[in-house]
Amino acid sequence: MKQIESREDISLLVNAFYNRIRKDELLGPIFNHHIEEERWPGHLEMLTDFWEMNLFGTGNFTGRPGMKHIMVDRSLNNGVTEDHFRQWVGLWFETLDSLFEGSLVEHAKNRAIQMAYGQFNMIVKSRV
């Protein structure tokens, strides 16, 4: 096992993670419905930027993930639940642990928990 040291490592992590997401029984249908096949490469590159920013403090991420999650929730008639975010975090942990070790793995896990809580909280607030 190696440590997360570069953008290439983050790209490997992001690609492996979303490969799991796309096959997941709970999350796969949502992601596969909202992201067309031809948009996946660009989406994965954007997510690599996102995690590079979160783990290394660098990168070119400029997106607004909160608004995207709110739009997905609305398209599902407010159907996004804590279970979706719990599954997302669980798959993130599994993917990290299968590929890497070290302090950045723990940081990536902590960031994922914070993000899941924050995104779900934002979605719930948008329903009011």
LUMTOR-894545 format. One record per residue: residue number from 0; residue in one letter; y, z, x of N, C-alpha, C, CB in turn. Coordinates in nm, 4 decimals. Glycine has a CB too. Layout:
<lumlums>
LUMLUM|NUM|A|Y|Z|X|Y|Z|X|Y|Z|X|Y|Z|X
...
</lumlums>
This chain:
<lumlums>
LUMLUM|0|M|-0.1181|0.0000|0.0845|0.0000|0.0000|0.0000|0.1236|0.0000|0.0885|0.0002|0.1218|-0.0959
LUMLUM|1|K|0.2250|-0.0646|0.0411|0.3485|-0.0708|0.1177|0.4643|-0.0174|0.0357|0.3769|-0.2138|0.1630
LUMLUM|2|Q|0.5755|0.0020|0.1011|0.6963|0.0477|0.0345|0.7757|-0.0724|-0.0154|0.7818|0.1343|0.1292
LUMLUM|3|I|0.8632|-0.0477|-0.1113|0.9545|-0.1506|-0.1597|1.0668|-0.1607|-0.0571|1.0100|-0.1174|-0.3047
LUMLUM|4|E|1.0775|-0.2782|0.0049|1.1719|-0.2933|0.1155|1.2671|-0.4118|0.1023|1.0966|-0.3063|0.2422
LUMLUM|5|S|1.2393|-0.5027|0.0111|1.3168|-0.6266|0.0093|1.3251|-0.6846|-0.1317|1.2552|-0.7293|0.1046
LUMLUM|6|R|1.4106|-0.7844|-0.1462|1.4198|-0.8575|-0.2721|1.2854|-0.9225|-0.3055|1.5311|-0.9642|-0.2648
LUMLUM|7|E|1.2148|-0.9688|-0.2050|1.0844|-1.0301|-0.2282|0.9874|-0.9286|-0.2894|1.0270|-1.0863|-0.0964
LUMLUM|8|D|0.9939|-0.8038|-0.2439|0.9100|-0.6995|-0.3025|0.9478|-0.6763|-0.4484|0.9226|-0.5686|-0.2225
LUMLUM|9|I|1.0759|-0.6730|-0.4763|1.1216|-0.6535|-0.6140|1.0790|-0.7709|-0.7007|1.2746|-0.6363|-0.6188
LUMLUM|10|S|1.0879|-0.8915|-0.6481|1.0440|-1.0095|-0.7227|0.8948|-1.0005|-0.7550|1.0737|-1.1381|-0.6427
LUMLUM|11|L|0.8146|-0.9587|-0.6594|0.6709|-0.9404|-0.6824|0.6487|-0.8382|-0.7934|0.5994|-0.8954|-0.5523
LUMLUM|12|L|0.7194|-0.7269|-0.7862|0.7078|-0.6217|-0.8872|0.7465|-0.6732|-1.0249|0.7950|-0.5020|-0.8497
LUMLUM|13|V|0.8615|-0.7354|-1.0355|0.9119|-0.7851|-1.1643|0.8155|-0.8887|-1.2228|1.0534|-0.8468|-1.1476
LUMLUM|14|N|0.7697|-0.9815|-1.1416|0.6783|-1.0846|-1.1918|0.5454|-1.0246|-1.2365|0.6539|-1.1906|-1.0844
LUMLUM|15|A|0.4903|-0.9325|-1.1597|0.3640|-0.8684|-1.1972|0.3813|-0.7864|-1.3254|0.3129|-0.7781|-1.0825
LUMLUM|16|F|0.4933|-0.7153|-1.3352|0.5203|-0.6330|-1.4526|0.5322|-0.7178|-1.5788|0.6478|-0.5521|-1.4320
LUMLUM|17|Y|0.6113|-0.8225|-1.5735|0.6297|-0.9025|-1.6947|0.5075|-0.9877|-1.7260|0.7516|-0.9915|-1.6805
LUMLUM|18|N|0.4231|-1.0122|-1.6295|0.2942|-1.0745|-1.6586|0.2115|-0.9792|-1.7457|0.2180|-1.1103|-1.5265
LUMLUM|19|R|0.2163|-0.8499|-1.7143|0.1475|-0.7502|-1.7969|0.2117|-0.7389|-1.9344|0.1482|-0.6137|-1.7275
LUMLUM|20|I|0.3442|-0.7364|-1.9364|0.4175|-0.7251|-2.0636|0.3792|-0.8400|-2.1568|0.5711|-0.7248|-2.0390
LUMLUM|21|R|0.3770|-0.9597|-2.1040|0.3516|-1.0782|-2.1872|0.2110|-1.0790|-2.2454|0.3734|-1.2045|-2.1061
LUMLUM|22|K|0.1186|-1.0078|-2.1801|-0.0195|-0.9999|-2.2287|-0.0453|-0.8760|-2.3133|-0.1151|-1.0017|-2.1121
LUMLUM|23|D|0.0499|-0.7847|-2.3156|0.0321|-0.6578|-2.3853|0.0295|-0.6783|-2.5360|0.1433|-0.5601|-2.3475
LUMLUM|24|E|-0.0599|-0.6079|-2.6030|-0.0781|-0.6225|-2.7474|0.0463|-0.5820|-2.8263|-0.1964|-0.5397|-2.7930
LUMLUM|25|L|0.1150|-0.4779|-2.7838|0.2331|-0.4302|-2.8553|0.3591|-0.5066|-2.8165|0.2532|-0.2825|-2.8293
LUMLUM|26|L|0.3809|-0.5243|-2.6865|0.5059|-0.5820|-2.6376|0.5029|-0.7333|-2.6223|0.5405|-0.5210|-2.5068
LUMLUM|27|G|0.3877|-0.7883|-2.5917|0.3771|-0.9317|-2.5679|0.4337|-1.0175|-2.6796|0.2353|-0.9678|-2.5467
LUMLUM|28|P|0.3963|-0.9927|-2.8047|0.4498|-1.0769|-2.9129|0.6025|-1.0736|-2.9213|0.3915|-1.0329|-3.0457
LUMLUM|29|I|0.6622|-0.9605|-2.8936|0.8087|-0.9496|-2.9007|0.8729|-1.0309|-2.7893|0.8534|-0.8017|-2.8915
LUMLUM|30|F|0.8296|-1.0067|-2.6671|0.8878|-1.0781|-2.5529|0.8610|-1.2278|-2.5617|0.8321|-1.0229|-2.4214
LUMLUM|31|N|0.7392|-1.2651|-2.5976|0.7047|-1.4072|-2.6029|0.7762|-1.4800|-2.7157|0.5554|-1.4236|-2.6187
LUMLUM|32|H|0.8107|-1.4086|-2.8206|0.8851|-1.4701|-2.9306|1.0327|-1.4887|-2.8950|0.8723|-1.3848|-3.0571
LUMLUM|33|H|1.0895|-1.3944|-2.8226|1.2331|-1.3959|-2.7955|1.2728|-1.4685|-2.6676|1.2828|-1.2566|-2.7889
LUMLUM|34|I|1.1768|-1.4953|-2.5814|1.2066|-1.5679|-2.4572|1.1164|-1.6910|-2.4532|1.1848|-1.4766|-2.3292
LUMLUM|35|E|1.1774|-1.8083|-2.4655|1.0998|-1.9318|-2.4637|1.0366|-1.9510|-2.3262|1.1888|-2.0532|-2.5002
LUMLUM|36|E|0.9243|-2.0173|-2.3254|0.8469|-2.0371|-2.2019|0.9325|-2.0924|-2.0886|0.7298|-2.1312|-2.2277
LUMLUM|37|E|1.0157|-2.1903|-2.1173|1.0958|-2.2526|-2.0117|1.2074|-2.1611|-1.9603|1.1560|-2.3821|-2.0629
LUMLUM|38|R|1.2387|-2.0553|-2.0338|1.3425|-1.9612|-1.9899|1.2880|-1.8460|-1.9052|1.4139|-1.9048|-2.1104
LUMLUM|39|W|1.1556|-1.8311|-1.8991|1.0988|-1.7188|-1.8247|1.1363|-1.7183|-1.6767|0.9495|-1.7206|-1.8376
LUMLUM|40|P|1.1298|-1.8306|-1.6052|1.1663|-1.8246|-1.4624|1.3079|-1.7709|-1.4390|1.1544|-1.9630|-1.4004
LUMLUM|41|G|1.4045|-1.8182|-1.5163|1.5411|-1.7690|-1.5031|1.5546|-1.6235|-1.5439|1.6343|-1.8532|-1.5855
LUMLUM|42|H|1.4798|-1.5849|-1.6469|1.4830|-1.4464|-1.6925|1.4266|-1.3531|-1.5846|1.4033|-1.4312|-1.8240
LUMLUM|43|L|1.3185|-1.3942|-1.5217|1.2587|-1.3128|-1.4153|1.3519|-1.3023|-1.2950|1.1240|-1.3720|-1.3720
LUMLUM|44|E|1.4236|-1.4084|-1.2652|1.5212|-1.4048|-1.1558|1.6351|-1.3078|-1.1892|1.5776|-1.5468|-1.1283
LUMLUM|45|M|1.6806|-1.3097|-1.3146|1.7856|-1.2176|-1.3576|1.7361|-1.0724|-1.3507|1.8319|-1.2520|-1.5011
LUMLUM|46|L|1.6125|-1.0491|-1.3908|1.5569|-0.9140|-1.3847|1.5368|-0.8684|-1.2404|1.4241|-0.9080|-1.4604
LUMLUM|47|T|1.5073|-0.9613|-1.1526|1.4995|-0.9281|-1.0097|1.6378|-0.8852|-0.9610|1.4467|-1.0496|-0.9262
LUMLUM|48|D|1.7420|-0.9565|-1.0023|1.8795|-0.9155|-0.9698|1.9071|-0.7743|-1.0223|1.9819|-1.0158|-1.0295
LUMLUM|49|F|1.8643|-0.7489|-1.1447|1.8871|-0.6195|-1.2084|1.8227|-0.5070|-1.1280|1.8324|-0.6201|-1.3516
LUMLUM|50|W|1.6958|-0.5244|-1.0922|1.6258|-0.4192|-1.0191|1.6713|-0.4101|-0.8742|1.4764|-0.4428|-1.0243
LUMLUM|51|E|1.7137|-0.5197|-0.8158|1.7710|-0.5147|-0.6816|1.8976|-0.4286|-0.6837|1.8026|-0.6582|-0.6292
LUMLUM|52|M|1.9792|-0.4462|-0.7858|2.1000|-0.3655|-0.7998|2.0636|-0.2180|-0.8175|2.1846|-0.4148|-0.9192
LUMLUM|53|N|1.9643|-0.1902|-0.9009|1.9259|-0.0520|-0.9299|1.8560|0.0179|-0.8146|1.8373|-0.0488|-1.0493
LUMLUM|54|L|1.7812|-0.0558|-0.7352|1.7055|0.0077|-0.6266|1.7761|0.0018|-0.4924|1.5708|-0.0570|-0.6138
LUMLUM|55|F|1.8534|-0.1032|-0.4686|1.9190|-0.1197|-0.3382|2.0713|-0.1133|-0.3459|1.8782|-0.2513|-0.2771
LUMLUM|56|G|2.1247|-0.1126|-0.4676|2.2701|-0.1120|-0.4826|2.3345|-0.2441|-0.4487|2.3292|-0.0059|-0.3974
LUMLUM|57|T|2.2551|-0.3504|-0.4453|2.3057|-0.4847|-0.4159|2.2619|-0.5787|-0.5261|2.2556|-0.5351|-0.2776
LUMLUM|58|G|2.2977|-0.7027|-0.5141|2.2518|-0.8015|-0.6109|2.3648|-0.8570|-0.6944|2.1479|-0.7416|-0.7005
LUMLUM|59|N|2.3283|-0.9482|-0.7794|2.4261|-1.0240|-0.8559|2.4116|-1.0051|-1.0060|2.4147|-1.1692|-0.8225
LUMLUM|60|F|2.3561|-0.8948|-1.0508|2.3328|-0.8774|-1.1937|2.4638|-0.8536|-1.2673|2.2364|-0.7614|-1.2185
LUMLUM|61|T|2.4825|-0.9294|-1.3760|2.6045|-0.9156|-1.4575|2.5738|-0.9160|-1.6071|2.7026|-1.0286|-1.4250
LUMLUM|62|G|2.4490|-0.8979|-1.6447|2.4113|-0.9076|-1.7855|2.4504|-0.7864|-1.8673|2.2646|-0.9285|-1.7968
LUMLUM|63|R|2.4219|-0.7969|-1.9976|2.4462|-0.6885|-2.0932|2.3155|-0.6591|-2.1676|2.5612|-0.7263|-2.1940
LUMLUM|64|P|2.2234|-0.5864|-2.1044|2.0926|-0.5649|-2.1674|2.0996|-0.4890|-2.2989|2.0032|-0.4911|-2.0734
LUMLUM|65|G|2.1963|-0.4001|-2.3137|2.2068|-0.3245|-2.4383|2.2228|-0.4138|-2.5590|2.3221|-0.2290|-2.4313
LUMLUM|66|M|2.3126|-0.5094|-2.5497|2.3357|-0.6006|-2.6620|2.2114|-0.6848|-2.6907|2.4557|-0.6920|-2.6329
LUMLUM|67|K|2.1413|-0.7276|-2.5871|2.0187|-0.8063|-2.6081|1.9145|-0.7241|-2.6831|1.9609|-0.8546|-2.4730
LUMLUM|68|H|1.8985|-0.5966|-2.6453|1.8004|-0.5119|-2.7122|1.8392|-0.4860|-2.8576|1.7853|-0.3796|-2.6376
LUMLUM|69|I|1.9669|-0.4692|-2.8842|2.0135|-0.4502|-3.0211|1.9842|-0.5753|-3.1046|2.1648|-0.4178|-3.0230
LUMLUM|70|M|2.0072|-0.6918|-3.0475|1.9807|-0.8171|-3.1193|1.8318|-0.8328|-3.1492|2.0309|-0.9374|-3.0377
LUMLUM|71|V|1.7472|-0.7975|-3.0533|1.6020|-0.8047|-3.0768|1.5639|-0.7088|-3.1884|1.5223|-0.7714|-2.9470
LUMLUM|72|D|1.6150|-0.5864|-3.1836|1.5850|-0.4882|-3.2873|1.6266|-0.5407|-3.4246|1.6559|-0.3550|-3.2574
LUMLUM|73|R|1.7437|-0.5992|-3.4344|1.7903|-0.6532|-3.5626|1.7000|-0.7660|-3.6109|1.9348|-0.7035|-3.5503
LUMLUM|74|S|1.6544|-0.8498|-3.5178|1.5652|-0.9599|-3.5573|1.4300|-0.9079|-3.6065|1.5442|-1.0562|-3.4395
LUMLUM|75|L|1.3972|-0.7845|-3.5669|1.2721|-0.7214|-3.6105|1.2967|-0.6224|-3.7251|1.2047|-0.6493|-3.4921
LUMLUM|76|N|1.4095|-0.6398|-3.7946|1.4451|-0.5517|-3.9066|1.4432|-0.4048|-3.8661|1.3496|-0.5738|-4.0235
LUMLUM|77|N|1.5096|-0.3761|-3.7551|1.5157|-0.2407|-3.6993|1.3764|-0.1851|-3.6700|1.5894|-0.1476|-3.7952
LUMLUM|78|G|1.2910|-0.2725|-3.6186|1.1514|-0.2348|-3.5958|1.1185|-0.1845|-3.4570|1.0662|-0.3492|-3.6241
LUMLUM|79|V|1.2160|-0.1792|-3.3671|1.1887|-0.1276|-3.2328|1.1790|0.0239|-3.2418|1.2999|-0.1712|-3.1305
LUMLUM|80|T|1.0719|0.0785|-3.1861|1.0463|0.2228|-3.1931|1.0324|0.2823|-3.0531|0.9190|0.2511|-3.2755
LUMLUM|81|E|1.0240|0.4145|-3.0494|0.9996|0.4835|-2.9227|0.8692|0.4353|-2.8587|0.9948|0.6360|-2.9445
LUMLUM|82|D|0.7711|0.4006|-2.9413|0.6427|0.3534|-2.8889|0.6598|0.2290|-2.8019|0.5464|0.3235|-3.0039
LUMLUM|83|H|0.7507|0.1407|-2.8396|0.7754|0.0209|-2.7598|0.8265|0.0591|-2.6212|0.8763|-0.0716|-2.8305
LUMLUM|84|F|0.9207|0.1504|-2.6180|0.9764|0.1913|-2.4887|0.8766|0.2747|-2.4089|1.1058|0.2705|-2.5093
LUMLUM|85|R|0.7974|0.3555|-2.4758|0.6932|0.4331|-2.4072|0.5921|0.3382|-2.3418|0.6211|0.5291|-2.5069
LUMLUM|86|Q|0.5545|0.2344|-2.4126|0.4601|0.1362|-2.3577|0.5224|0.0624|-2.2394|0.4167|0.0354|-2.4667
LUMLUM|87|W|0.6497|0.0257|-2.2527|0.7206|-0.0431|-2.1448|0.7222|0.0434|-2.0189|0.8648|-0.0778|-2.1879
LUMLUM|88|V|0.7564|0.1709|-2.0334|0.7596|0.2621|-1.9188|0.6195|0.2782|-1.8594|0.8163|0.3999|-1.9607
LUMLUM|89|G|0.5193|0.2925|-1.9440|0.3827|0.3080|-1.8945|0.3363|0.1885|-1.8129|0.2883|0.3298|-2.0099
LUMLUM|90|L|0.3662|0.0691|-1.8602|0.3289|-0.0514|-1.7850|0.4079|-0.0624|-1.6552|0.3513|-0.1768|-1.8704
LUMLUM|91|W|0.5340|-0.0205|-1.6567|0.6155|-0.0198|-1.5351|0.5532|0.0729|-1.4306|0.7607|0.0244|-1.5667
LUMLUM|92|F|0.5152|0.1943|-1.4731|0.4523|0.2896|-1.3818|0.3223|0.2321|-1.3254|0.4249|0.4233|-1.4537
LUMLUM|93|E|0.2384|0.1761|-1.4121|0.1104|0.1191|-1.3677|0.1321|0.0076|-1.2656|0.0310|0.0652|-1.4881
LUMLUM|94|T|0.2290|-0.0775|-1.2927|0.2552|-0.1891|-1.2010|0.3071|-0.1375|-1.0679|0.3561|-0.2877|-1.2626
LUMLUM|95|L|0.4023|-0.0471|-1.0707|0.4528|0.0122|-0.9464|0.3390|0.0737|-0.8650|0.5595|0.1190|-0.9773
LUMLUM|96|D|0.2578|0.1560|-0.9302|0.1509|0.2272|-0.8594|0.0428|0.1339|-0.8060|0.0881|0.3294|-0.9510
LUMLUM|97|S|0.0286|0.0167|-0.8669|-0.0729|-0.0776|-0.8199|-0.0261|-0.1575|-0.6986|-0.1111|-0.1727|-0.9318
LUMLUM|98|L|0.1051|-0.1603|-0.6751|0.1596|-0.2454|-0.5692|0.2265|-0.1702|-0.4544|0.2577|-0.3391|-0.6281
LUMLUM|99|F|0.2878|-0.0552|-0.4837|0.3740|0.0091|-0.3850|0.3548|0.1600|-0.3822|0.5191|-0.0234|-0.4135
LUMLUM|100|E|0.4116|0.2198|-0.2787|0.4177|0.3646|-0.2658|0.5526|0.4011|-0.2056|0.3001|0.4192|-0.1784
LUMLUM|101|G|0.5857|0.5283|-0.2068|0.7057|0.5741|-0.1388|0.8173|0.6181|-0.2313|0.7556|0.4674|-0.0511
LUMLUM|102|S|0.9267|0.6577|-0.1699|1.0376|0.7172|-0.2441|1.1039|0.6191|-0.3410|1.1408|0.7700|-0.1474
LUMLUM|103|L|1.1094|0.4915|-0.3078|1.1698|0.3959|-0.4015|1.0845|0.3770|-0.5260|1.1912|0.2615|-0.3333
LUMLUM|104|V|0.9546|0.3995|-0.5146|0.8684|0.3937|-0.6335|0.9093|0.5043|-0.7300|0.7174|0.4074|-0.5945
LUMLUM|105|E|0.9289|0.6230|-0.6776|0.9708|0.7342|-0.7630|1.1089|0.7083|-0.8217|0.9707|0.8658|-0.6839
LUMLUM|106|H|1.1975|0.6528|-0.7423|1.3312|0.6191|-0.7928|1.3208|0.5142|-0.9037|1.4218|0.5672|-0.6777
LUMLUM|107|A|1.2371|0.4137|-0.8849|1.2194|0.3092|-0.9869|1.1609|0.3670|-1.1153|1.1285|0.1971|-0.9338
LUMLUM|108|K|1.0720|0.4629|-1.1037|1.0160|0.5283|-1.2220|1.1241|0.6080|-1.2950|0.8987|0.6205|-1.1825
LUMLUM|109|N|1.2010|0.6846|-1.2196|1.3081|0.7635|-1.2816|1.4116|0.6748|-1.3489|1.3760|0.8517|-1.1774
LUMLUM|110|R|1.4488|0.5655|-1.2847|1.5456|0.4722|-1.3444|1.4896|0.4122|-1.4727|1.5821|0.3598|-1.2448
LUMLUM|111|A|1.3609|0.3781|-1.4736|1.2997|0.3197|-1.5929|1.3029|0.4183|-1.7092|1.1551|0.2769|-1.5637
LUMLUM|112|I|1.2748|0.5443|-1.6827|1.2802|0.6460|-1.7881|1.4221|0.6566|-1.8424|1.2320|0.7835|-1.7349
LUMLUM|113|Q|1.5194|0.6635|-1.7530|1.6590|0.6725|-1.7956|1.6997|0.5501|-1.8780|1.7510|0.6867|-1.6736
LUMLUM|114|M|1.6584|0.4335|-1.8326|1.6941|0.3101|-1.9033|1.6290|0.3045|-2.0410|1.6527|0.1875|-1.8210
LUMLUM|115|A|1.5017|0.3388|-2.0482|1.4323|0.3343|-2.1766|1.5000|0.4278|-2.2766|1.2837|0.3723|-2.1594
LUMLUM|116|Y|1.5305|0.5483|-2.2318|1.5983|0.6438|-2.3197|1.7354|0.5893|-2.3619|1.6141|0.7811|-2.2489
LUMLUM|117|G|1.8105|0.5388|-2.2666|1.9438|0.4874|-2.2955|1.9425|0.3677|-2.3877|2.0128|0.4510|-2.1689
LUMLUM|118|Q|1.8508|0.2762|-2.3652|1.8435|0.1566|-2.4498|1.8006|0.1922|-2.5917|1.7458|0.0543|-2.3897
LUMLUM|119|F|1.7009|0.2803|-2.6033|1.6571|0.3183|-2.7376|1.7677|0.3938|-2.8102|1.5295|0.4041|-2.7309
LUMLUM|120|N|1.8356|0.4819|-2.7397|1.9468|0.5561|-2.7989|2.0552|0.4599|-2.8481|2.0058|0.6557|-2.6968
LUMLUM|121|M|2.0857|0.3576|-2.7686|2.1859|0.2589|-2.8068|2.1415|0.1823|-2.9327|2.2114|0.1609|-2.6903
LUMLUM|122|I|2.0153|0.1483|-2.9372|1.9620|0.0768|-3.0547|1.9752|0.1632|-3.1800|1.8133|0.0373|-3.0323
LUMLUM|123|V|1.9350|0.2884|-3.1704|1.9417|0.3778|-3.2857|2.0860|0.3942|-3.3329|1.8811|0.5149|-3.2511
LUMLUM|124|K|2.1778|0.4123|-3.2400|2.3187|0.4264|-3.2768|2.3725|0.3015|-3.3441|2.4020|0.4583|-3.1543
LUMLUM|125|S|2.3223|0.1848|-3.3039|2.3713|0.0596|-3.3625|2.3254|0.0422|-3.5072|2.3243|-0.0591|-3.2790
LUMLUM|126|R|2.2265|0.1172|-3.5482|2.1726|0.1057|-3.6852|2.2590|0.1803|-3.7868|2.0291|0.1596|-3.6905
LUMLUM|127|V|2.3419|0.2691|-3.7405|2.4210|0.3535|-3.8315|2.5412|0.2785|-3.8846|2.4668|0.4814|-3.7608
</lumlums>
